[in-house]
Amino acid sequence: MRTKTLFLTAVLGVASIATSMAQVFSVNVVGYVNRTNAPGFSILNNPLDTTNNTLTSLIPAPPANTVIYKFVGNNFQIATFALDDNNNLNWDNNLTLAPGDGAWIRNPTSSNLVITFVGEVIQGTTTNPIPAGFSLKGSKVPQAGQLDTVLGYPPSANDVVYLYRAGNYKVCTYALDDNNVLNWDNIPDPNVAEGFWIRTQVAKNWVRTFTVN
């Protein structure tokens, strides 16, 4: 499973307001991210924001029988790209997948499936609510790296992160080490647009500030 980032293609939407005192500028950064999904199951997340973040806008034309599984309230919401009553290929459940939401994807083909996310980079202070128990999450911005030190996730004692790669889980537990210090026994290092399971005993907010210079 590879993620190729090709983003920051444009800096758009510059508007100025002239006053007798100063000029005010608003800058939006838009671009795209290519994520490669191997045949079978993997976990993705949407790293860029769009107007509605629905599957129809995010993944408009995947192979027939592609399936998305979104974990909501301890249950899966399932969407399949298949023939509708008019014999057209469509999503049978137009789920939303906002930045920060993780979801399983099943690639029904024997080849890699490349999904291109197109949208705006979320800047400023962002909040990703993490409930107690299990949840499927991802970074709200297109950045890879260690989950806590780079991506700003606030680990709590006995948190477990499950990264699903090449048919196997990489399990990362945040617990007391041999020196009685809280540390990861395995570094969680999600890629851009890679989702993952989090199991935590304490509900929390994943808050971070991100800007593009």
C-alpha positions as CSV (number, residue, x, y, z in Angstrom):
1,M,0.0,0.0,0.0
2,R,1.6,3.2,-1.1
3,T,0.5,6.8,-0.7
4,K,1.9,9.3,-3.2
5,T,1.4,13.0,-2.2
6,L,1.2,15.4,-5.1
7,F,-0.3,18.3,-3.3
8,L,0.1,22.1,-2.9
9,T,-0.4,22.4,-6.7
10,A,-1.9,25.8,-6.3
11,V,-2.4,28.6,-3.8
12,L,-5.8,30.1,-4.7
13,G,-8.5,32.4,-3.6
14,V,-6.4,35.5,-2.7
15,A,-8.7,38.4,-1.9
16,S,-7.6,41.8,-0.6
17,I,-9.6,44.5,1.1
18,A,-7.9,47.9,1.0
19,T,-8.5,50.2,3.8
20,S,-6.8,53.4,5.0
21,M,-4.9,51.4,7.5
22,A,-3.9,48.0,5.9
23,Q,-4.6,45.3,3.5
24,V,-6.2,41.9,4.5
25,F,-5.4,38.7,2.5
26,S,-7.2,35.4,2.6
27,V,-5.3,32.4,1.1
28,N,-6.6,28.9,0.5
29,V,-4.3,26.0,-0.4
30,V,-5.8,23.3,-2.7
31,G,-4.2,20.3,-4.3
32,Y,-4.6,16.5,-4.6
33,V,-3.3,13.3,-3.1
34,N,-3.0,9.9,-4.8
35,R,-3.6,6.9,-2.6
36,T,-2.8,3.4,-3.8
37,N,-5.0,0.6,-2.4
38,A,-3.9,-2.9,-2.9
39,P,-6.4,-5.6,-3.8
40,G,-8.6,-6.6,-0.9
41,F,-9.0,-4.6,2.3
42,S,-7.2,-1.5,3.6
43,I,-8.0,1.5,5.7
44,L,-8.0,5.0,4.2
45,N,-9.0,8.5,5.2
46,N,-9.7,11.7,3.3
47,P,-6.8,14.2,3.8
48,L,-8.4,17.1,2.0
49,D,-11.7,19.0,2.5
50,T,-14.4,19.4,-0.1
51,T,-17.8,21.1,-0.2
52,N,-19.6,18.0,1.1
53,N,-17.1,15.2,1.4
54,T,-19.6,12.6,0.1
55,L,-18.4,9.4,-1.6
56,T,-20.0,10.6,-4.9
57,S,-17.7,13.6,-4.9
58,L,-14.6,12.0,-3.3
59,I,-14.6,8.6,-5.2
60,P,-16.9,9.1,-8.2
61,A,-15.9,6.2,-10.4
62,P,-14.2,3.3,-8.7
63,P,-14.4,-0.3,-10.0
64,A,-17.8,-2.0,-9.7
65,N,-18.4,-3.6,-6.3
66,T,-15.9,-1.4,-4.5
67,V,-17.2,-1.3,-0.9
68,I,-16.6,1.4,1.9
69,Y,-17.2,0.5,5.6
70,K,-17.5,3.5,7.9
71,F,-17.5,2.8,11.6
72,V,-20.1,4.9,13.4
73,G,-21.4,4.4,16.9
74,N,-20.0,0.9,17.2
75,N,-21.6,-0.2,13.9
76,F,-20.5,-0.1,10.3
77,Q,-22.3,2.0,7.7
78,I,-21.7,0.2,4.3
79,A,-21.7,1.7,0.8
80,T,-21.2,-0.3,-2.4
81,F,-20.5,1.0,-5.9
82,A,-22.8,-1.2,-7.9
83,L,-25.6,-1.2,-10.6
84,D,-28.7,0.7,-9.5
85,D,-32.3,0.1,-10.7
86,N,-31.5,2.0,-13.9
87,N,-28.5,-0.2,-14.6
88,N,-26.1,2.6,-13.8
89,L,-23.1,2.3,-11.5
90,N,-23.7,4.4,-8.4
91,W,-23.0,4.4,-4.7
92,D,-26.0,2.7,-2.9
93,N,-25.3,4.8,0.2
94,N,-23.7,8.2,-0.3
95,L,-21.8,8.3,2.9
96,T,-19.7,11.2,3.9
97,L,-16.0,10.8,4.7
98,A,-14.7,14.0,6.2
99,P,-11.0,14.7,6.9
100,G,-10.2,12.9,10.1
101,D,-12.6,10.0,9.5
102,G,-11.1,6.6,8.7
103,A,-12.9,3.9,6.7
104,W,-12.2,0.4,5.4
105,I,-12.2,0.1,1.6
106,R,-12.4,-3.2,-0.3
107,N,-10.8,-3.2,-3.7
108,P,-12.6,-5.9,-5.6
109,T,-10.0,-6.1,-8.4
110,S,-6.7,-8.0,-8.7
111,S,-4.8,-4.7,-9.3
112,N,-4.0,-1.7,-7.3
113,L,-6.7,0.9,-7.0
114,V,-5.6,4.5,-7.1
115,I,-7.9,7.0,-5.5
116,T,-7.2,10.7,-6.1
117,F,-8.5,13.0,-3.3
118,V,-8.9,16.6,-4.5
119,G,-9.7,19.5,-2.1
120,E,-8.5,22.1,0.3
121,V,-5.9,21.8,3.0
122,I,-7.4,22.5,6.4
123,Q,-5.4,25.1,8.1
124,G,-5.4,26.6,11.6
125,T,-6.5,24.8,14.7
126,T,-8.4,21.6,14.0
127,T,-10.3,19.2,16.4
128,N,-10.8,15.5,15.8
129,P,-13.0,14.0,18.6
130,I,-11.8,10.5,19.7
131,P,-14.5,8.6,21.6
132,A,-13.7,6.0,24.3
133,G,-13.4,2.5,22.9
134,F,-12.7,1.8,19.2
135,S,-12.8,4.3,16.4
136,L,-11.5,4.6,12.8
137,K,-9.6,7.8,12.4
138,G,-6.9,9.5,10.3
139,S,-5.0,12.8,10.2
140,K,-7.2,15.8,9.2
141,V,-4.3,17.2,7.1
142,P,-2.1,15.6,4.4
143,Q,0.9,14.9,6.5
144,A,2.7,11.6,7.4
145,G,4.8,10.9,10.5
146,Q,4.8,9.7,14.1
147,L,1.3,10.0,15.4
148,D,2.0,12.0,18.5
149,T,5.3,13.9,17.9
150,V,4.5,14.9,14.3
151,L,0.7,14.6,13.9
152,G,-0.1,15.9,17.4
153,Y,-2.2,13.0,18.7
154,P,-2.4,13.1,22.6
155,P,-1.8,9.6,23.7
156,S,-3.2,8.3,27.0
157,A,-2.0,5.3,29.0
158,N,-2.9,2.0,27.4
159,D,-4.0,3.5,24.1
160,V,-3.6,1.1,21.2
161,V,-3.3,2.0,17.5
162,Y,-3.8,-0.6,14.8
163,L,-2.3,0.1,11.3
164,Y,-3.5,-2.4,8.7
165,R,-0.8,-2.9,6.1
166,A,-0.4,-5.7,3.5
167,G,-2.9,-7.9,5.2
168,N,-1.5,-7.6,8.7
169,Y,-1.9,-5.3,11.6
170,K,0.9,-3.2,13.0
171,V,-0.1,-2.9,16.7
172,C,1.2,0.1,18.7
173,T,0.5,0.3,22.5
174,Y,1.3,3.3,24.6
175,A,2.2,1.8,28.0
176,L,4.8,1.8,30.8
177,D,8.2,0.5,29.5
178,D,10.9,-1.2,31.5
179,N,11.9,2.2,33.0
180,N,8.4,2.8,34.2
181,V,7.9,5.6,31.5
182,L,5.0,5.8,29.1
183,N,6.2,5.0,25.6
184,W,5.0,3.3,22.4
185,D,6.2,-0.3,22.1
186,N,5.9,0.2,18.4
187,I,5.9,3.6,16.7
188,P,2.6,4.5,15.0
189,D,3.5,6.2,11.7
190,P,0.5,6.6,9.5
191,N,1.1,7.7,5.9
192,V,-0.9,10.5,4.1
193,A,-4.5,9.3,3.6
194,E,-4.0,6.2,5.7
195,G,-6.7,5.5,8.3
196,F,-6.2,3.4,11.4
197,W,-8.0,2.0,14.4
198,I,-7.6,3.7,17.8
199,R,-8.7,2.1,21.1
200,T,-8.6,4.4,24.1
201,Q,-10.1,4.2,27.6
202,V,-10.6,7.9,27.8
203,A,-12.6,10.1,25.3
204,K,-10.5,13.1,24.1
205,N,-10.0,15.7,21.4
206,W,-7.1,15.4,19.0
207,V,-6.3,19.1,18.6
208,R,-3.5,20.5,16.5
209,T,-2.6,23.6,14.6
210,F,-1.4,23.3,11.0
211,T,-0.4,25.9,8.5
212,V,1.1,25.9,5.0
213,N,3.7,28.6,4.4
